[in-house]
Amino acid sequence: DGAKGPQGPAGPAGSGGGAILQVVHVEFTGIMSSNSQSFVDITDGSTALQASITPTSATSTMLIEVNLSAQCTRHNSVVFHLWDGTSTVGGGVAEDGSTQAVDGVLFQYWNYNVGDRLYSPMSFSAVVKDSPNTTDEITYVVRGASGTGAGTFYVNRNMYSVLDKLEHSYVASSITIYEIGE
């Protein structure tokens, strides 16, 4: 009877045909800062911006939604990608012959000359598709790296969060995985 609602118009969960088979959502409320020019996991030391899922079928497709709040110091840049433990998932493709650009970047931000006191984190959002062809657990991890200028980047906070003001409140980032049946 073509049920509507969380399981979608294709029918009850598990019936395939484009149905959402499962959803995993993780909200990351921790704060972090880093000046690493190598990709590092977004973590506050105890929790991370990552989510794990065990596909119910090897033919399933994963849609991964990443929402990220980040900032970096003036005259510096930061890039973020989604990692599945082996390679990047989604993102851009570096130009042929590039010696420094990398594949798989989901978000990039360059704080060229906005000012020393850019208080608000920038909000980034992307949805990427993955076809892992497995029923083994997969963990998708958001990772970041400081780019040009090797400055500091921040997640879920601004550069000047030491002030006790409403506009300096911390924010949250999240990752949501939707398993879609074939």
Summary of the structure (lengths in Angstrom):
residues: 182
radius of gyration: 18.3
end to end distance: 19.2
largest distance: 59.3
contacts: 559
relative contact order: 0.33
helix: 2%
strand: 42%
